[in-house]
Amino acid sequence: MEFPQQTPRFQVPESVVVDAEEDDDEEVEEWLLEQELAREGLYRGAFFVIVVGAELEAYDSTSIGSYNHLIAWYTLTPISTILTFALLAIFPVVIYPLDPKFPQSPYPYAPYLPFPLPELLTAAGMWSMSLLLREFVYSLPSSLSLTLPPYASLLLSLLATAFQTLISVSLQLAAVVLLLITPTPGINHPTWHDHAFRRVWTIALGWAGAEAIVGIKQGYENIALYRDVLVNVKKISEEDSLIPGEGTVSSSVSPALTRSSTRSQELSPYHDEDGPVRGERQPLLAKPPQANGLYRFSKNALEQEVQNDLDQLIALRSREELEEIYGIPVIHVPVFISCLHRINAVLNSLGTFLVLSAAYLRSPLAPSIPDRPPIPSFSSENYSSLLQISRTLAGLTVHRDSILGLTAVAVVICQMGLSLLHTAWVLPKIGVPTHVYVGLLVSLVLFFAGLALWEVLV
């Protein structure tokens, strides 16, 4: 018995199947290309030209275009950071004006250092001290890790991270204490009506500003480490590859990776335009050109050649250290992630300072508040609600000795968690985007918690 053939209910067009196979092939080619470039110590630049029907690959040796392209994209990071600072600077002035009953600040500013200069300078100085101590704290585990087993190195890293986080939070609180921030007479608790709110807000922006300047500068320096190892990748058709020309290879020769070390060529005294490409894969201290059978030695030329080779080795070592921490080349981090990371740092600073200062002003460690004006009488309508509020405040006053300690511990735990995610033990496994998104959540929690403690959200 013969059964009639049934057509399938769903038919996939052949073009869709072909497109899917082509996408898979392109992904495999991309992966193989990255592996081949990595073996040569090179990195793909910004330009990637695809020609339909391409069978051969050629690697353009010009890296200046790729480097300038990366720099142009990274410039979005400082631009977004400046816009964030501008918006947050005018936020308390426009949205939350001061109480008209207390238009003047009780803090005695010097004529030559008016508001907000003391707050900005103190915060920047405290962050600079934190940076110096951070280098010292993290250098100890690095120097001892070579002589200790892996688990001991991990333990030292955890201790160094915890100690550095504790130092950073302590310096943030110290900035508030040094500037003698107290509530305005007549205001007995932290509120956005007070001048203290604006002062704390300014201190947080000063801390975040110093961190942003150094972080953006390091970002440009990290990109500059890849300047001499960037290549432009182009796929050319087989017909074009038969024509000899610049940036192409013949069909009888396997594709080769070439790179022009622009900086080395400009500085090297032995550079020849018709000679081979010079770069990190060139042997150190290559023989200088001959003239009449004799070598022409020059002391300055040799010193410059040695200096160029040392610079290339230092850049190679720096790239390896960065890739060990991030898990990927720094130039492969999306620009959006870099911008978001800088915005996270600003929100984190604001949230941390607002939370710590609110807890500090509620603690007995805060400076004594001057005499307040008499409290006006209230009608019986508000008595029940005010009685409930007074009981809540009384309960907080009884336990106010522990408010600052508990708040500081919570802030240290949050900051330490973010610091641990940024270590070489964790960051390569979770990825840079995951770390930035987690940092965004923590920063938003701290930011809104600080606003709530200062009654901004009421």
Buried (B, 14 or more C-beta within 10 A) or exposed (E): EEEEEEEEEEEEEEEEEEEEEEEEEEEEEEEEBBEBBEEBBBBBBBBEEEEEEBEBBBBBBBBEBBBEBBEEBBEEBBEBBEEBBEEBBEEBEEEBEBBEEBEEBBBEEEEEEEBBBBBBEBBBBBBBBBEEBBEEBBEEBEEEBEEEEEEEBBEBBBEBBBBBBBBBBBBBBEBBEEBEBBBBEBBBBBBBBBBBBBBBBBBBBBBBBBBBBEBBEEBBEBBBBBBBBBBBBBBBBEEBBEEEEEBBBEEEEEBEBBBBBBBBBEBBBBEEEEEEEBBBBBEEEEEBEEEEEEEEEEEEBBEBBEEBBEBBEEBBEBBEEBBEBBBEBBBBBEBBBBBBBBBBBBBBBBBBBBBBBBBBBBBEEBEEBEEEEEEEEEEEEEEEEEEEEEEEBEEEEEEBEEBBEEBBEBBBEBBBBBBBBBBBBBBBEEBBBEBBBBBBEBBBBBBBBBBBBBBBEE
